[in-house]
Amino acid sequence: MVQIKSGNYVPLYGSADKIPVNVTVFSLDKYPVTNQQFLKFLKENPSYRRSKIKGIFAAKSYLSHWKSDLDYGDLNPNAPATNVSWFAAKKYCECQGKRLPTMDEWEYVAMADAKIKDARAKKAYNQYILNWYETPNTYKKTVGSTFKNYWGVYDMHGLVWEWVSDYNSIFLTGESRKDKGNDTNLFCGSGSLNASDLMDYAAFMRYGFRGSLKANFTTKNLGFRCAK
C-alpha cells in the first residue's frame, strides 16, 4: 500500500460553493485487486463463490466471465478482478483488514498525474482519461500497465472503473418518495447542477457511472482496490 498524505480538494460534486473538502491521511493499494487475488479470497470464503452468493449481494452477472466458481479460465491472472459486486468487494477488503476507499479518497488520488497532485486542469490529462473510456477490453490488461501517479499509485485511470464505499452518496433521484436514504440507490439525471467544473467531462462520466449503480451490480469493466 501507499500512504497518501492529507490535503484538500474541490470535488466535482458534494462541495457547496466549491469549498475544499479535507481528506485525512490514509493508505491505498498500489494496484487494483487481481483475478488471482480474488480467487484466493473465494477459496477462503465459499459463500462469495458464483454458485453460492445470494442474489441480494450479487446480480447474475457476478463473475459470469469465469469458467466456474474457482476457475477464471483463460483470463489474465494479474488483470483486475471485475464483474464483482460492491458487497463482494467490501467483504474482500474487510478480509484483508482493509476497507473500500471513500469517493473523496479515490478522487483525491485519481486527480494526480505522474508529476503533480492535481492535474485536472491539464488538457492532456483529461484527454488521456477520455481516450481510455473509448478503448475496449482494458480490463484484460495486467495491473501496473498504466502510469505511476504522483502518489506512487497505478491504474487509477486506464484499466477499470473502481468501486468506492460511498458510491451512491452524491446522486439521488430527486423523487421524495424514493430518496429515503442512500441505500435505495441513485441516479445520474440532471447531472450538471452544482458541479464544480462544467468542463471536466471525464469526471462527469465517472460520477454518472457511479450514479447508475446498485450494490449488487457487476460489469466486466468495474473492479476495486482497498484502502486503510
C-alpha positions as a Markdown table, in Angstrom:
| # | Residue | x | y | z |
|---|---|---|---|---|
| 1 | Met | 0.0 | 0.0 | 0.0 |
| 2 | Val | 1.0 | 3.6 | -0.4 |
| 3 | Gln | 0.4 | 6.3 | 2.2 |
| 4 | Ile | -1.5 | 9.2 | 0.9 |
| 5 | Lys | -0.8 | 12.5 | 2.8 |
| 6 | Ser | -3.8 | 14.6 | 3.9 |
| 7 | Gly | -4.9 | 17.5 | 1.8 |
| 8 | Asn | -7.8 | 19.5 | 0.4 |
| 9 | Tyr | -9.6 | 19.3 | -2.9 |
| 10 | Val | -12.8 | 20.5 | -4.5 |
| 11 | Pro | -14.7 | 17.5 | -5.8 |
| 12 | Leu | -16.9 | 17.7 | -8.9 |
| 13 | Tyr | -19.9 | 17.2 | -6.7 |
| 14 | Gly | -20.6 | 17.2 | -2.9 |
| 15 | Ser | -19.0 | 20.6 | -2.0 |
| 16 | Ala | -21.2 | 23.5 | -1.6 |
| 17 | Asp | -19.9 | 26.8 | -3.1 |
| 18 | Lys | -16.7 | 25.0 | -4.1 |
| 19 | Ile | -15.4 | 24.8 | -0.6 |
| 20 | Pro | -12.5 | 22.4 | -0.4 |
| 21 | Val | -13.1 | 19.0 | 1.2 |
| 22 | Asn | -10.4 | 17.8 | 3.6 |
| 23 | Val | -9.0 | 14.3 | 3.0 |
| 24 | Thr | -7.1 | 12.9 | 6.0 |
| 25 | Val | -4.1 | 10.7 | 5.7 |
| 26 | Phe | -4.8 | 7.1 | 4.6 |
| 27 | Ser | -3.3 | 4.2 | 2.7 |
| 28 | Leu | -4.3 | 2.9 | -0.7 |
| 29 | Asp | -3.4 | -0.2 | -2.6 |
| 30 | Lys | -0.9 | 0.4 | -5.4 |
| 31 | Tyr | -2.9 | -1.7 | -7.8 |
| 32 | Pro | -6.5 | -2.9 | -8.3 |
| 33 | Val | -7.3 | -6.4 | -6.9 |
| 34 | Thr | -6.4 | -9.1 | -9.4 |
| 35 | Asn | -8.2 | -12.2 | -10.6 |
| 36 | Gln | -5.6 | -14.3 | -8.9 |
| 37 | Gln | -6.0 | -12.5 | -5.6 |
| 38 | Phe | -9.8 | -12.7 | -5.8 |
| 39 | Leu | -9.6 | -16.4 | -6.4 |
| 40 | Lys | -7.7 | -16.9 | -3.2 |
| 41 | Phe | -10.5 | -14.9 | -1.4 |
| 42 | Leu | -13.1 | -17.2 | -3.0 |
| 43 | Lys | -11.3 | -20.3 | -1.8 |
| 44 | Glu | -11.4 | -19.0 | 1.8 |
| 45 | Asn | -14.9 | -17.6 | 1.6 |
| 46 | Pro | -17.2 | -20.1 | -0.2 |
| 47 | Ser | -20.3 | -18.1 | 0.3 |
| 48 | Tyr | -19.0 | -15.5 | -2.2 |
| 49 | Arg | -18.5 | -18.0 | -5.0 |
| 50 | Arg | -20.6 | -17.5 | -8.1 |
| 51 | Ser | -22.9 | -20.5 | -7.4 |
| 52 | Lys | -23.2 | -19.7 | -3.7 |
| 53 | Ile | -23.7 | -16.0 | -3.3 |
| 54 | Lys | -27.2 | -14.7 | -2.6 |
| 55 | Gly | -28.9 | -12.6 | -5.2 |
| 56 | Ile | -29.2 | -9.7 | -2.9 |
| 57 | Phe | -25.4 | -9.5 | -2.8 |
| 58 | Ala | -24.7 | -10.0 | -6.4 |
| 59 | Ala | -26.6 | -10.0 | -9.7 |
| 60 | Lys | -26.5 | -13.0 | -12.1 |
| 61 | Ser | -23.6 | -11.3 | -14.0 |
| 62 | Tyr | -21.3 | -11.8 | -10.9 |
| 63 | Leu | -18.1 | -13.4 | -12.2 |
| 64 | Ser | -20.0 | -14.5 | -15.3 |
| 65 | His | -16.9 | -14.4 | -17.4 |
| 66 | Trp | -15.2 | -17.0 | -15.1 |
| 67 | Lys | -15.2 | -20.6 | -16.3 |
| 68 | Ser | -16.5 | -21.9 | -12.9 |
| 69 | Asp | -16.6 | -21.0 | -9.2 |
| 70 | Leu | -12.9 | -21.4 | -8.8 |
| 71 | Asp | -11.6 | -21.1 | -12.3 |
| 72 | Tyr | -11.1 | -17.9 | -14.1 |
| 73 | Gly | -10.3 | -19.8 | -17.3 |
| 74 | Asp | -8.1 | -18.0 | -19.8 |
| 75 | Leu | -8.4 | -14.6 | -18.1 |
| 76 | Asn | -5.2 | -12.9 | -17.2 |
| 77 | Pro | -4.4 | -13.9 | -13.6 |
| 78 | Asn | -2.9 | -10.4 | -13.0 |
| 79 | Ala | -5.6 | -8.4 | -14.6 |
| 80 | Pro | -8.1 | -6.6 | -12.4 |
| 81 | Ala | -10.9 | -8.7 | -10.9 |
| 82 | Thr | -14.2 | -7.5 | -12.4 |
| 83 | Asn | -17.8 | -8.5 | -12.5 |
| 84 | Val | -17.6 | -8.2 | -8.7 |
| 85 | Ser | -20.4 | -6.6 | -6.7 |
| 86 | Trp | -19.9 | -3.9 | -4.1 |
| 87 | Phe | -20.8 | -6.4 | -1.4 |
| 88 | Ala | -18.1 | -8.8 | -2.5 |
| 89 | Ala | -15.5 | -6.0 | -3.0 |
| 90 | Lys | -16.3 | -4.7 | 0.5 |
| 91 | Lys | -16.0 | -8.2 | 2.0 |
| 92 | Tyr | -12.7 | -8.8 | 0.2 |
| 93 | Cys | -11.2 | -5.7 | 1.7 |
| 94 | Glu | -12.5 | -6.5 | 5.2 |
| 95 | Cys | -10.9 | -9.9 | 5.0 |
| 96 | Gln | -7.6 | -8.2 | 4.3 |
| 97 | Gly | -8.0 | -5.9 | 7.4 |
| 98 | Lys | -8.8 | -3.1 | 5.0 |
| 99 | Arg | -11.8 | -1.3 | 3.5 |
| 100 | Leu | -13.0 | 0.3 | 0.3 |
| 101 | Pro | -11.8 | 3.8 | -0.2 |
| 102 | Thr | -14.3 | 6.6 | 0.1 |
| 103 | Met | -15.2 | 8.6 | -3.0 |
| 104 | Asp | -13.3 | 11.6 | -1.8 |
| 105 | Glu | -10.2 | 9.5 | -1.1 |
| 106 | Trp | -10.4 | 7.9 | -4.5 |
| 107 | Glu | -11.0 | 11.1 | -6.4 |
| 108 | Tyr | -8.2 | 12.9 | -4.4 |
| 109 | Val | -5.7 | 10.3 | -5.5 |
| 110 | Ala | -7.1 | 10.0 | -9.1 |
| 111 | Met | -6.7 | 13.7 | -9.8 |
| 112 | Ala | -2.9 | 13.2 | -9.8 |
| 113 | Asp | -0.9 | 12.6 | -13.0 |
| 114 | Ala | 2.7 | 11.4 | -12.9 |
| 115 | Lys | 4.1 | 14.8 | -11.8 |
| 116 | Ile | 1.6 | 16.8 | -9.8 |
| 117 | Lys | -1.2 | 16.2 | -7.2 |
| 118 | Asp | -3.9 | 17.9 | -9.2 |
| 119 | Ala | -3.7 | 17.6 | -12.9 |
| 120 | Arg | -7.4 | 18.2 | -13.6 |
| 121 | Ala | -6.7 | 21.4 | -15.4 |
| 122 | Lys | -4.3 | 19.8 | -17.8 |
| 123 | Lys | -5.9 | 19.2 | -21.2 |
| 124 | Ala | -3.6 | 16.2 | -22.0 |
| 125 | Tyr | -4.5 | 14.5 | -18.7 |
| 126 | Asn | -8.2 | 14.8 | -19.3 |
| 127 | Gln | -7.8 | 13.6 | -22.9 |
| 128 | Tyr | -5.9 | 10.6 | -21.7 |
| 129 | Ile | -8.8 | 9.6 | -19.5 |
| 130 | Leu | -11.4 | 10.2 | -22.3 |
| 131 | Asn | -9.3 | 8.2 | -24.7 |
| 132 | Trp | -9.3 | 5.3 | -22.2 |
| 133 | Tyr | -13.1 | 5.4 | -22.0 |
| 134 | Glu | -13.2 | 4.8 | -25.7 |
| 135 | Thr | -10.8 | 1.9 | -25.6 |
| 136 | Pro | -12.4 | -1.6 | -25.4 |
| 137 | Asn | -11.3 | -4.5 | -23.1 |
| 138 | Thr | -8.8 | -2.7 | -21.0 |
| 139 | Tyr | -9.9 | -4.9 | -18.1 |
| 140 | Lys | -7.9 | -7.7 | -19.6 |
| 141 | Lys | -4.6 | -5.8 | -19.1 |
| 142 | Thr | -2.1 | -6.6 | -16.3 |
| 143 | Val | -2.3 | -4.3 | -13.3 |
| 144 | Gly | 0.5 | -1.7 | -13.3 |
| 145 | Ser | 0.4 | -1.3 | -17.0 |
| 146 | Thr | -0.6 | 2.3 | -16.8 |
| 147 | Phe | 1.4 | 5.2 | -15.4 |
| 148 | Lys | 2.5 | 5.6 | -11.8 |
| 149 | Asn | 1.0 | 8.7 | -10.4 |
| 150 | Tyr | 2.3 | 11.4 | -8.1 |
| 151 | Trp | 1.4 | 9.3 | -5.0 |
| 152 | Gly | 3.0 | 6.1 | -6.4 |
| 153 | Val | -0.4 | 4.5 | -7.3 |
| 154 | Tyr | -1.0 | 2.8 | -10.6 |
| 155 | Asp | -4.1 | 2.3 | -12.8 |
| 156 | Met | -6.4 | 4.9 | -11.3 |
| 157 | His | -7.3 | 5.5 | -15.0 |
| 158 | Gly | -6.7 | 3.2 | -17.9 |
| 159 | Leu | -7.8 | -0.3 | -16.9 |
| 160 | Val | -11.2 | -0.4 | -15.0 |
| 161 | Trp | -13.7 | 1.7 | -13.1 |
| 162 | Glu | -13.5 | 1.1 | -9.4 |
| 163 | Trp | -16.0 | 0.7 | -6.5 |
| 164 | Val | -15.8 | 3.2 | -3.6 |
| 165 | Ser | -17.5 | 2.7 | -0.3 |
| 166 | Asp | -20.0 | 5.6 | -0.7 |
| 167 | Tyr | -20.5 | 5.3 | -4.5 |
| 168 | Asn | -24.2 | 6.4 | -4.1 |
| 169 | Ser | -23.7 | 9.4 | -1.9 |
| 170 | Ile | -24.0 | 12.1 | -4.4 |
| 171 | Phe | -26.8 | 11.5 | -6.9 |
| 172 | Leu | -30.3 | 10.8 | -5.7 |
| 173 | Thr | -33.4 | 10.6 | -7.8 |
| 174 | Gly | -35.0 | 13.9 | -6.7 |
| 175 | Glu | -38.2 | 12.0 | -6.1 |
| 176 | Ser | -39.0 | 12.5 | -2.4 |
| 177 | Arg | -40.9 | 9.1 | -2.2 |
| 178 | Lys | -37.7 | 7.4 | -3.4 |
| 179 | Asp | -35.0 | 9.4 | -1.7 |
| 180 | Lys | -35.4 | 7.8 | 1.7 |
| 181 | Gly | -31.8 | 7.0 | 2.0 |
| 182 | Asn | -28.6 | 6.4 | 0.1 |
| 183 | Asp | -29.1 | 2.7 | 0.2 |
| 184 | Thr | -32.1 | 2.9 | -2.1 |
| 185 | Asn | -29.9 | 4.0 | -5.0 |
| 186 | Leu | -29.3 | 6.6 | -7.2 |
| 187 | Phe | -29.1 | 8.5 | -10.3 |
| 188 | Cys | -27.4 | 10.5 | -12.8 |
| 189 | Gly | -30.3 | 12.6 | -14.0 |
| 190 | Ser | -29.8 | 16.3 | -14.3 |
| 191 | Gly | -26.2 | 15.9 | -13.5 |
| 192 | Ser | -24.5 | 19.2 | -14.2 |
| 193 | Leu | -26.4 | 21.1 | -11.5 |
| 194 | Asn | -24.0 | 22.1 | -8.7 |
| 195 | Ala | -20.9 | 20.7 | -10.4 |
| 196 | Ser | -17.7 | 22.5 | -9.6 |
| 197 | Asp | -16.2 | 22.3 | -13.1 |
| 198 | Leu | -18.6 | 22.1 | -16.1 |
| 199 | Met | -15.7 | 21.3 | -18.4 |
| 200 | Asp | -14.4 | 18.2 | -16.6 |
| 201 | Tyr | -16.1 | 15.6 | -18.9 |
| 202 | Ala | -14.0 | 12.7 | -17.6 |
| 203 | Ala | -15.3 | 13.3 | -14.1 |
| 204 | Phe | -18.9 | 13.8 | -15.2 |
| 205 | Met | -18.8 | 10.3 | -16.8 |
| 206 | Arg | -17.2 | 8.8 | -13.7 |
| 207 | Tyr | -19.8 | 10.3 | -11.3 |
| 208 | Gly | -22.6 | 9.4 | -13.8 |
| 209 | Phe | -21.5 | 5.8 | -13.9 |
| 210 | Arg | -21.4 | 5.6 | -10.2 |
| 211 | Gly | -24.9 | 7.1 | -10.1 |
| 212 | Ser | -26.2 | 4.3 | -12.3 |
| 213 | Leu | -25.0 | 1.5 | -10.0 |
| 214 | Lys | -26.7 | -0.6 | -7.3 |
| 215 | Ala | -24.6 | -2.5 | -4.8 |
| 216 | Asn | -25.3 | -5.9 | -6.3 |
| 217 | Phe | -24.5 | -4.8 | -9.9 |
| 218 | Thr | -21.5 | -6.1 | -11.7 |
| 219 | Thr | -19.9 | -5.2 | -15.0 |
| 220 | Lys | -16.8 | -6.5 | -16.8 |
| 221 | Asn | -15.0 | -3.2 | -16.5 |
| 222 | Leu | -15.7 | -2.5 | -12.9 |
| 223 | Gly | -13.1 | -3.6 | -10.3 |
| 224 | Phe | -11.8 | -2.3 | -7.0 |
| 225 | Arg | -8.9 | -1.8 | -4.7 |
| 226 | Cys | -8.6 | -1.4 | -0.9 |
| 227 | Ala | -7.8 | 1.4 | 1.4 |
| 228 | Lys | -6.8 | 1.5 | 5.1 |
